[in-house]
Amino acid sequence: QKVCYLYNAAINRINSELAFKGKGNKDSLQGDSTLRGLKAKLAAVVGEPIAALDGVTDYDSMPTAGFKSDKQGLLSIDSTVFDKAIKSDLSGVAKLFVSDNGVTGKFDEFENVVTNYTLLGEGSLWVKQNSIDTMNRSIDDQIVRLESRVKEYEARLNRQFLRMEETMVKLKSQSSY
């Protein structure tokens, strides 16, 4: 049950972040490829069998041991199937979840996916956040440069307007002379 709870907490958070939050909402990550990729990789860990367990046990994937996911990607456990699996092949079910003799179990697969996305300085989510921060700084720099150019342009137009007024005053005085 704890596996389902932790997995579902992560999927619920991802679903929440990916959900449409209104047109032009700057806080929306709707369609974000990195989050969609994370969700897909987590789903793959649940659904894909462990090839090294083929022929060793009937329980080479989480669905064969009673775990299933719904349309939102949330995980649930069929306790009847799971109880039957434990009673018939406890060792096989244990091998499904716990790494042993060079076979990576599902718990370590989950940990590897999460680490690949969250590792400080290297994880996909960190790299994406760093990229967004860099882009924001670049945009801020562009804004400062553009504001400076606008001020220079305004000052030039003011100088031109003053010269034009001076010229108009001269022309009026010549005209009245």
Buried (B, 14 or more C-beta within 10 A) or exposed (E): EEBBEEBBEBBEEBBEBBEEBEEEEEEBBEEBEBBBEBBEBBBEBBEBBBEBBEEBBBBBBBBBBBBBBEEEBBBBBBEEBBEEBBEEBEEBBBBBBEBEEEBBBBBBBBBEBBEBBEEEEEBBBBBBEEEEEEEEEEEEEEEEEEEEEEEEEEEEEEEEEEEEEEEEEEEEEEEEE
